[in-house]
Amino acid sequence: MILMALMAQPLMAKVHHQNDSSKYLLLNFGLQLEITDAVDQMYDFNFHKAEVEFNWLKYNYPDHPLPYFLYGISTWWQMMPNLDAETPLGEEFLAYMDSAIYMAEKMTKVDKQNIEANFFLAGSYGFKGRYHSEKRHWGKSAGAGRMALKYLKRTKGNESFSPEILFGDALFNYYSIWIRENYPMLKPVLMFFPKGDKELGIKQLEEVAGNAFYTRVEAQFFLMRIKAFEQKKTFEALRLGEYMFTQYPNNPYFHRFYTRMLYTAGQYNKAIEESQDILSKIENGKLGYEAVSGRWASFFIAHILNGRNKKDEAREYYKKVLAFSEETGSEDSGYYLFAAIHMAEHYAKQGLYDQALPLIANIRKYTKRRDARYKTAKALEKQIKKEKRK
């Protein structure tokens, strides 16, 4: 996500070929009507149906970057439920973005200032930067970000061309500040990028979310996260999450986000209902529902039941938190550590020391000495050793 944010520079209002829909696919509203269902199917995790339509697009526009860009976004969303997972989809995603870049470069050889071609170059490099930042490939991410900036500069002065272009400007304005605040280790890289404006970035994202076609859902995705995790506007994030999940009820990421916001907002009965639905879909093998969602859903149920003094029921879900966390190798997550402490204390009280001690060892392994969880685990271990000596 980080270098995706650096894909644009502030643009000035100037119209260039604004109404030339015959020249630019981004302005072809007839085409948008043709593929609206395909784009909706993609975000609703019906990828096969979506890509059948993208094949039609590729057949009719074989030398245009748009179909490859859409294939890439489709592959990106197939990875979204767990971007940390190792999967061949990553290479497939990069290949699609490289194909979009190749097609767009061919267009710029005819017209270097072609706004649409430069949009796809910036967008494709931006998505590559976002992918590499998720994988913590900081050098590759920075390189892709610089390329994205290079091509967005060519669209400078054409802000009114399409709200699609405004999407990159919005991300830049918000995240160029956010990254400086949250990733000080990247300051040597960021000194080469201009500063943005967070408030303006949010306003621009709202405009894209309301008016764009190809980047609308991506803008809504970022708005949800900003309102939830940066601005702490839980109820606004909840409303957005509910809207997105209603629009795309088969999208596991939107389902998980909506459930998390229900939990955060204290709407516990509904949070349990949605969490149980997530766990049911995982058990039934529904596409995109996997262990990360299972870890979160199990924790929400466990914590709510524990707060209602339903200890035995809660422990069954804490066990699921541990199992899902171990499946994804995320024993360092807060969900795992909280569940591990709870279960270790329970096992110790029951005299089940062989079950408590491995959990205690993991808690100490994945926390720092000054961490309260580390101190709790250390004290519990000391207590168990004392009991075993009796």
C-alpha positions as CSV (number, residue, x, y, z in Angstrom):
1,M,0.0,0.0,0.0
2,I,2.8,2.4,0.9
3,L,4.3,3.2,-2.5
4,M,1.0,3.0,-4.2
5,A,0.3,6.2,-2.3
6,L,3.2,7.9,-4.0
7,M,1.9,7.4,-7.5
8,A,0.7,10.9,-8.1
9,Q,1.5,14.6,-7.8
10,P,-1.1,17.3,-7.2
11,L,-2.8,18.1,-10.5
12,M,-4.1,21.4,-11.7
13,A,-7.5,21.8,-13.4
14,K,-7.1,21.8,-17.1
15,V,-9.1,19.9,-19.7
16,H,-7.4,18.0,-22.4
17,H,-9.5,16.0,-24.9
18,Q,-12.1,15.9,-22.1
19,N,-15.0,14.7,-24.2
20,D,-13.1,12.6,-26.8
21,S,-14.7,9.3,-25.9
22,S,-13.8,7.9,-29.3
23,K,-10.1,8.3,-28.4
24,Y,-10.1,7.3,-24.8
25,L,-11.7,4.2,-23.3
26,L,-11.8,5.8,-19.9
27,L,-14.4,8.2,-21.3
28,N,-16.4,5.6,-23.2
29,F,-19.6,5.4,-21.2
30,G,-21.0,2.8,-23.5
31,L,-18.1,0.5,-22.7
32,Q,-18.7,1.1,-19.0
33,L,-22.3,0.0,-19.4
34,E,-21.0,-3.2,-21.2
35,I,-18.6,-4.2,-18.4
36,T,-20.4,-2.9,-15.3
37,D,-21.6,-6.4,-14.4
38,A,-18.1,-7.8,-15.0
39,V,-16.5,-5.3,-12.6
40,D,-19.2,-6.0,-10.0
41,Q,-18.7,-9.7,-10.4
42,M,-15.0,-9.2,-9.8
43,Y,-15.5,-7.4,-6.5
44,D,-18.1,-10.0,-5.5
45,F,-15.5,-12.7,-5.9
46,N,-17.1,-14.2,-9.0
47,F,-13.8,-14.0,-10.8
48,H,-14.6,-16.5,-13.6
49,K,-17.7,-14.6,-14.7
50,A,-15.8,-11.3,-14.5
51,E,-12.8,-12.6,-16.6
52,V,-15.1,-13.9,-19.3
53,E,-16.2,-10.3,-19.9
54,F,-12.6,-9.1,-19.6
55,N,-11.8,-11.6,-22.4
56,W,-14.4,-9.9,-24.5
57,L,-12.7,-6.6,-23.8
58,K,-9.3,-8.0,-24.7
59,Y,-10.7,-9.4,-28.0
60,N,-12.2,-6.1,-28.9
61,Y,-9.3,-3.9,-27.7
62,P,-6.2,-6.2,-28.0
63,D,-3.7,-3.4,-28.0
64,H,-5.1,-1.5,-25.1
65,P,-3.8,-1.7,-21.4
66,L,-7.3,-1.7,-19.9
67,P,-8.1,-5.4,-20.1
68,Y,-4.7,-6.4,-18.6
69,F,-5.1,-3.8,-15.9
70,L,-8.5,-5.3,-15.0
71,Y,-7.1,-8.8,-15.1
72,G,-4.4,-7.5,-12.6
73,I,-7.0,-6.0,-10.3
74,S,-9.0,-9.2,-10.4
75,T,-5.9,-11.2,-9.4
76,W,-5.1,-8.7,-6.7
77,W,-8.5,-9.2,-5.1
78,Q,-8.0,-13.0,-5.2
79,M,-5.0,-12.4,-2.9
80,M,-6.7,-9.7,-0.7
81,P,-8.0,-12.0,2.0
82,N,-4.4,-12.8,3.0
83,L,-1.8,-10.8,1.2
84,D,0.9,-12.4,3.4
85,A,0.3,-15.8,1.9
86,E,2.8,-17.2,-0.5
87,T,1.0,-17.9,-3.8
88,P,1.7,-18.0,-7.5
89,L,-1.0,-15.4,-7.9
90,G,1.6,-12.8,-7.0
91,E,3.6,-13.5,-10.1
92,E,0.5,-13.6,-12.2
93,F,-0.6,-10.2,-10.8
94,L,2.8,-8.7,-11.7
95,A,2.7,-10.2,-15.2
96,Y,-0.7,-8.6,-15.9
97,M,0.6,-5.2,-14.7
98,D,3.7,-5.6,-16.8
99,S,1.4,-6.4,-19.8
100,A,-0.6,-3.2,-19.1
101,I,2.6,-1.3,-18.9
102,Y,3.8,-2.7,-22.2
103,M,0.6,-1.8,-24.0
104,A,0.5,1.7,-22.5
105,E,4.2,2.3,-23.5
106,K,3.3,1.4,-27.1
107,M,0.6,4.1,-27.0
108,T,3.0,6.7,-25.7
109,K,5.4,5.9,-28.6
110,V,2.6,7.3,-30.8
111,D,1.7,10.1,-28.4
112,K,4.0,10.7,-25.4
113,Q,1.3,12.9,-23.7
114,N,-1.5,10.5,-24.2
115,I,-3.4,11.0,-20.9
116,E,-5.0,7.6,-20.8
117,A,-1.7,5.7,-21.5
118,N,0.1,7.6,-18.8
119,F,-2.8,6.9,-16.4
120,F,-2.4,3.2,-17.0
121,L,1.4,3.4,-16.7
122,A,1.1,5.3,-13.4
123,G,-1.7,3.0,-12.1
124,S,0.1,-0.2,-13.1
125,Y,3.4,0.9,-11.5
126,G,1.4,2.1,-8.5
127,F,-0.2,-1.3,-8.0
128,K,3.2,-3.0,-8.4
129,G,4.5,-0.7,-5.7
130,R,1.6,-1.5,-3.5
131,Y,2.2,-5.2,-3.9
132,H,5.9,-5.0,-3.2
133,S,5.2,-2.8,-0.1
134,E,2.8,-5.5,1.2
135,K,5.6,-8.0,0.7
136,R,8.1,-5.6,2.4
137,H,10.2,-5.4,-0.7
138,W,11.1,-1.8,0.0
139,G,13.6,-1.3,-2.8
140,K,11.3,-2.6,-5.5
141,S,8.4,-0.7,-4.0
142,A,10.3,2.6,-4.1
143,G,11.4,1.9,-7.7
144,A,7.8,1.3,-8.8
145,G,6.7,4.4,-6.9
146,R,9.2,6.5,-8.7
147,M,8.0,5.2,-12.1
148,A,4.4,5.9,-11.1
149,L,5.4,9.5,-10.3
150,K,7.2,9.8,-13.6
151,Y,4.0,9.0,-15.6
152,L,1.6,10.9,-13.4
153,K,3.7,14.0,-14.0
154,R,2.7,13.7,-17.7
155,T,-1.0,14.0,-16.7
156,K,-0.4,17.2,-14.7
157,G,-2.8,19.9,-15.7
158,N,-5.5,17.5,-16.8
159,E,-7.3,16.9,-13.5
160,S,-10.7,17.3,-15.1
161,F,-10.0,14.6,-17.7
162,S,-11.5,11.8,-15.5
163,P,-12.1,11.1,-11.8
164,E,-10.0,8.0,-12.4
165,I,-6.9,10.2,-12.5
166,L,-8.0,12.0,-9.4
167,F,-7.7,8.7,-7.5
168,G,-3.9,8.8,-7.7
169,D,-3.8,12.4,-6.6
170,A,-6.0,11.5,-3.6
171,L,-3.7,8.7,-2.5
172,F,-0.6,10.8,-2.9
173,N,-2.1,13.7,-0.9
174,Y,-3.2,11.5,2.0
175,Y,-0.4,8.9,2.2
176,S,2.6,11.0,1.5
177,I,1.9,12.6,4.9
178,W,0.8,9.4,6.6
179,I,3.9,7.5,5.5
180,R,6.1,10.2,7.0
181,E,4.2,9.9,10.3
182,N,4.2,6.1,10.5
183,Y,7.3,4.9,8.7
184,P,10.2,7.1,9.8
185,M,12.6,4.5,8.4
186,L,11.5,5.5,4.9
187,K,12.4,9.2,5.4
188,P,15.6,8.8,3.3
189,V,13.4,7.7,0.4
190,L,10.5,10.1,1.0
191,M,12.8,13.1,0.8
192,F,12.7,12.7,-3.0
193,F,8.9,12.8,-3.0
194,P,6.8,16.0,-2.5
195,K,4.5,16.4,0.4
196,G,0.7,16.2,0.1
197,D,-2.4,17.3,2.0
198,K,-4.3,14.7,4.1
199,E,-7.6,16.5,4.3
200,L,-7.5,17.2,0.5
201,G,-6.7,13.6,-0.1
202,I,-9.8,12.5,1.8
203,K,-12.0,14.9,-0.1
204,Q,-10.6,13.7,-3.4
205,L,-11.2,10.0,-2.4
206,E,-14.8,10.9,-1.6
207,E,-15.1,12.4,-5.1
208,V,-13.6,9.4,-6.8
209,A,-15.8,7.1,-4.7
210,G,-18.9,8.9,-5.9
211,N,-18.0,9.5,-9.5
212,A,-15.4,7.2,-10.9
213,F,-16.0,3.8,-12.5
214,Y,-12.8,1.8,-12.6
215,T,-11.3,3.1,-9.3
216,R,-14.6,3.7,-7.4
217,V,-14.4,0.6,-5.2
218,E,-10.6,1.1,-4.6
219,A,-11.4,4.6,-3.3
220,Q,-14.1,3.2,-1.1
221,F,-11.7,0.6,0.2
222,F,-9.2,3.3,1.3
223,L,-11.9,5.5,2.7
224,M,-13.1,2.6,4.9
225,R,-9.6,2.0,6.3
226,I,-8.8,5.7,6.8
227,K,-12.0,6.3,8.7
228,A,-11.6,3.1,10.8
229,F,-7.9,3.0,11.6
230,E,-6.6,6.6,11.2
231,Q,-9.5,8.9,12.0
232,K,-11.1,6.5,14.5
233,K,-14.5,7.3,13.1
234,T,-15.9,3.9,13.9
235,F,-19.5,4.5,13.0
236,E,-18.7,6.1,9.6
237,A,-16.4,3.2,8.9
238,L,-19.2,0.8,9.9
239,R,-21.7,2.5,7.6
240,L,-19.2,2.2,4.7
241,G,-18.4,-1.4,5.6
242,E,-22.0,-2.3,5.7
243,Y,-22.6,-0.7,2.4
244,M,-19.7,-2.5,0.7
245,F,-20.7,-5.8,2.2
246,T,-24.3,-5.3,1.1
247,Q,-23.1,-4.5,-2.4
248,Y,-20.7,-7.4,-2.6
249,P,-21.9,-10.1,-0.1
250,N,-19.5,-12.7,-1.4
251,N,-16.4,-10.6,-0.8
252,P,-14.7,-12.0,2.3
253,Y,-12.6,-8.9,2.9
254,F,-15.6,-6.7,3.1
255,H,-17.4,-9.3,5.2
256,R,-14.4,-9.4,7.6
257,F,-14.1,-5.6,7.7
258,Y,-17.8,-5.1,8.4
259,T,-17.7,-7.7,11.2
260,R,-14.7,-6.0,12.8
261,M,-16.5,-2.7,12.8
262,L,-19.6,-4.2,14.3
263,Y,-17.4,-5.6,17.1
264,T,-15.5,-2.2,17.5
265,A,-18.8,-0.3,17.6
266,G,-20.1,-2.6,20.4
267,Q,-22.9,-4.2,18.3
268,Y,-22.1,-7.6,19.7
269,N,-25.1,-9.7,18.8
270,K,-24.7,-8.8,15.1
271,A,-20.9,-9.2,15.4
272,I,-21.4,-12.8,16.7
273,E,-23.9,-13.5,13.9
274,E,-21.5,-12.3,11.2
275,S,-18.5,-14.0,12.8
276,Q,-20.3,-17.3,12.9
277,D,-21.3,-16.9,9.3
278,I,-17.6,-16.3,8.4
279,L,-16.6,-19.5,10.3
280,S,-19.4,-21.4,8.5
281,K,-18.2,-20.3,5.1
282,I,-14.6,-21.3,6.0
283,E,-15.8,-24.7,7.0
284,N,-17.7,-25.0,3.7
285,G,-14.7,-23.9,1.7
286,K,-16.3,-20.8,0.2
287,L,-13.9,-18.9,-2.0
288,G,-11.7,-16.4,-0.2
289,Y,-12.7,-17.4,3.3
290,E,-9.6,-18.6,5.0
291,A,-7.6,-18.7,8.3
292,V,-7.0,-14.9,8.7
293,S,-10.8,-14.3,8.7
294,G,-11.2,-17.3,10.9
295,R,-8.8,-16.0,13.5
296,W,-10.6,-12.6,13.7
297,A,-14.1,-14.1,13.7
298,S,-13.2,-16.6,16.4
299,F,-11.6,-13.9,18.6
300,F,-14.6,-11.6,18.3
301,I,-17.0,-14.4,19.5
302,A,-14.6,-15.6,22.2
303,H,-14.1,-12.1,23.6
304,I,-17.8,-11.3,23.6
305,L,-18.8,-14.6,25.2
306,N,-16.0,-14.2,27.8
307,G,-17.4,-10.8,28.7
308,R,-20.8,-12.3,29.2
309,N,-19.3,-14.8,31.6
310,K,-19.8,-17.7,29.2
311,K,-16.3,-19.0,30.0
312,D,-16.6,-22.6,28.6
313,E,-18.1,-21.5,25.3
314,A,-15.6,-18.7,25.0
315,R,-12.7,-21.1,25.5
316,E,-13.8,-23.2,22.5
317,Y,-13.4,-20.1,20.3
318,Y,-10.1,-19.1,21.9
319,K,-8.9,-22.5,20.8
320,K,-9.9,-21.7,17.3
321,V,-8.0,-18.4,17.5
322,L,-4.9,-20.4,18.4
323,A,-5.4,-22.9,15.6
324,F,-6.1,-20.4,12.9
325,S,-3.1,-18.3,14.0
326,E,-0.8,-21.3,13.9
327,E,-2.1,-22.1,10.4
328,T,-1.1,-18.7,9.1
329,G,2.1,-18.4,11.1
330,S,0.8,-15.4,13.0
331,E,1.6,-16.3,16.5
332,D,2.9,-12.8,17.0
333,S,-0.6,-11.2,16.4
334,G,-2.4,-9.6,19.3
335,Y,-5.3,-12.0,18.8
336,Y,-3.1,-15.1,19.3
337,L,-1.3,-13.6,22.3
338,F,-4.5,-12.6,24.0
339,A,-6.0,-16.1,23.4
340,A,-2.8,-17.8,24.5
341,I,-2.7,-16.0,27.8
342,H,-6.4,-16.8,28.5
343,M,-5.9,-20.5,27.6
344,A,-2.6,-20.8,29.4
345,E,-4.1,-19.5,32.6
346,H,-7.0,-21.9,32.2
347,Y,-4.8,-24.9,31.7
348,A,-2.6,-23.9,34.7
349,K,-5.7,-23.8,36.9
350,Q,-6.7,-27.2,35.7
351,G,-3.2,-28.6,36.3
352,L,-2.7,-29.2,32.6
353,Y,0.8,-27.9,32.7
354,D,2.0,-29.6,29.5
355,Q,-0.6,-27.7,27.6
356,A,0.0,-24.4,29.3
357,L,3.8,-24.3,29.0
358,P,4.1,-24.3,25.2
359,L,1.6,-21.4,25.1
360,I,3.7,-19.5,27.7
361,A,6.8,-20.1,25.7
362,N,5.2,-18.6,22.6
363,I,4.0,-15.6,24.5
364,R,7.5,-14.9,25.8
365,K,8.9,-15.5,22.3
366,Y,6.7,-13.0,20.6
367,T,6.6,-10.2,23.1
368,K,9.2,-7.9,24.6
369,R,10.4,-8.1,28.2
370,R,8.7,-4.9,29.1
371,D,5.4,-6.0,27.6
372,A,2.7,-6.8,30.2
373,R,1.9,-10.0,28.4
374,Y,5.5,-11.1,28.7
375,K,5.4,-10.4,32.4
376,T,2.1,-12.3,32.8
377,A,3.5,-15.3,31.0
378,K,6.7,-15.2,33.0
379,A,4.8,-15.1,36.3
380,L,2.6,-17.9,35.2
381,E,5.5,-20.0,34.2
382,K,7.1,-19.4,37.6
383,Q,3.9,-20.4,39.3
384,I,3.6,-23.7,37.3
385,K,7.3,-24.6,38.1
386,K,6.5,-24.0,41.8
387,E,3.4,-26.2,41.6
388,K,5.3,-29.0,39.8
389,R,8.0,-29.1,42.6
390,K,5.4,-29.9,45.2
